[in-house]
Amino acid sequence: MNDFKDKAIFTPGPVRMYPETLELGSKQAPYFRNKEFSKVIFKCEEILLEILNAPENSKVIFLTASGTAGMESVVQNLLDNDAKTLIINGGGFGQRFVDICKLHQINYTQYKIINNNLSNIDQLYQYKDSSSLLINGHETSIGVLYDLESVGKFCSENNILNIVDAVSLFVTDILDMQKQNIDALIVSSHKGLALPPGLTMVVLSPKAIKKINPLKSYYFNFDSYLINGKRGQTPFTPAVTIILQLHARLKQIQNDGIEFHINRAKDAACYFREQITSLPLNFYSNFMPNAMTTLTPTDGKSAFNIAHDLEKFYNVVVATNGGDLKDKVFRVSHMGNMNRAYVDKLIDALNDYYSIN
């Protein structure tokens, strides 16, 4: 375990946590089948719906699982085998939606795009007969932030159920379910919320709730979660400690205002990007979010090797990519407990690395 100690972490999940979160994580997990814990669940739901400007009568499902489980759960509960589903596939996580739909025998069409933020929705109208759309609001594998307001407009105009994976957007970039016409939204604990991994929330609008048809899963049966949610509980043992950490973190965000945290991530991102312009690194994406920067070496070095050396020699951890992007791209997170002084650790490491390599 000492191998993980004292490393500066710039990965897009898990991210650097806040001291208050770490302190809560060290406490004994309490019993949860009681009114006290139900009050925590109710408050978490209330604040989440407020921050996301969710439609009236929306509900939150709390899953003890990763973000990918949230992706699969919406496919299992909200999509019919015979209906037409459009998947925006712009990278590794778009492909994950494709793989999930293929496994569950969903009738899908994938729209493959490269470095395109979908601000021009004319390209989507060839799919206007779709009944649902699956999109990763931020394609985290390459750092592309989609224009969710434009996509939401397309879905609204054509009565398409708009399902958005916002795992790496929440708290760092603008999310507004009503303004962006989002019907179902997936968020997770270990990115912008800066909590440990293991908790995923699916926010359902009334329109999405009417679509629930959970015929394919026992654990991820949304009807069961909604029934238990009426009493502030989950059908199975939840991630008790993470929910307590979520409760504290959401109250902090509510008190500060979500704009404060979005601007904090934006400042860290802009500062980092400005400070590395002299290095032989290009931005891989033209549409990066506040949450993350994707970089590609211009001097022939391997992105994977750069990431390896940063961790080995400087105790600074950035995220690598796999497949064809292994040697082309590495990723830097601006999520979580991030400020300029902390960002300087990575900037200094990169400057020193390039001064001797």
URVENZI-V410184 format. One record per backbone hydrogen bond with DSSP energy under -0.5 kcal/mol. CO is the residue of the C=O (numbers start at 1). NH is the residue of the N-H. If there is no record, write none. Layout:
CO;NH
CO;NH
This chain:
1;4
2;5
4;7
7;9
8;10
8;317
10;333
11;13
14;13
16;337
18;22
19;23
20;24
21;25
22;26
23;26
24;27
32;34
34;38
35;39
36;40
37;41
38;42
39;43
40;44
41;45
42;46
43;47
44;48
45;49
46;50
47;51
48;52
49;54
50;53
52;177
53;178
55;58
59;204
60;62
61;63
61;202
63;65
63;200
66;70
67;71
68;72
69;73
70;74
71;75
72;76
73;77
74;78
75;79
76;215
77;213
81;107
83;85
84;131
84;132
85;87
85;109
86;88
86;134
87;89
87;111
88;90
89;113
91;95
92;96
93;97
94;98
95;99
96;100
97;101
98;102
99;103
100;104
101;106
102;105
106;108
107;85
109;87
110;112
111;89
117;147
119;121
120;123
121;124
121;125
122;125
124;127
125;128
127;130
131;161
132;86
133;163
134;88
135;137
135;165
137;146
138;140
139;142
139;143
139;144
143;145
144;139
144;146
146;148
147;151
148;152
149;153
150;154
151;155
152;156
153;157
154;158
155;160
156;159
161;133
161;163
162;164
162;183
162;184
163;135
164;166
164;186
165;137
165;138
166;169
166;170
167;192
169;172
169;173
176;180
177;182
178;181
183;205
184;164
185;187
185;203
186;166
187;201
188;191
189;195
191;194
194;18
199;189
200;63
201;187
201;203
202;61
202;204
203;185
204;59
205;209
206;210
207;211
208;211
208;212
209;212
213;215
218;221
220;222
221;224
221;225
222;226
223;227
224;228
225;229
226;230
227;230
228;231
228;233
229;232
238;240
239;243
240;244
241;245
242;246
243;247
244;248
245;249
246;250
247;251
248;252
249;253
250;254
251;255
252;256
253;257
257;260
257;261
258;262
259;263
260;264
261;265
262;266
263;267
264;268
265;269
266;270
267;271
268;272
269;273
270;274
271;275
272;276
274;277
276;279
279;281
280;298
280;299
282;296
287;145
291;334
293;332
294;284
294;285
295;330
296;282
302;306
303;307
304;308
305;309
306;310
307;311
308;312
309;313
309;314
310;314
310;316
311;315
315;8
316;318
317;10
319;331
322;325
323;326
325;328
325;329
327;303
329;321
330;295
331;319
332;293
335;16
336;338
339;343
340;344
342;345
342;346
343;346
343;347
344;348
345;349
346;350
347;351
348;352
349;353
350;354
351;355
352;356
353;356
353;357
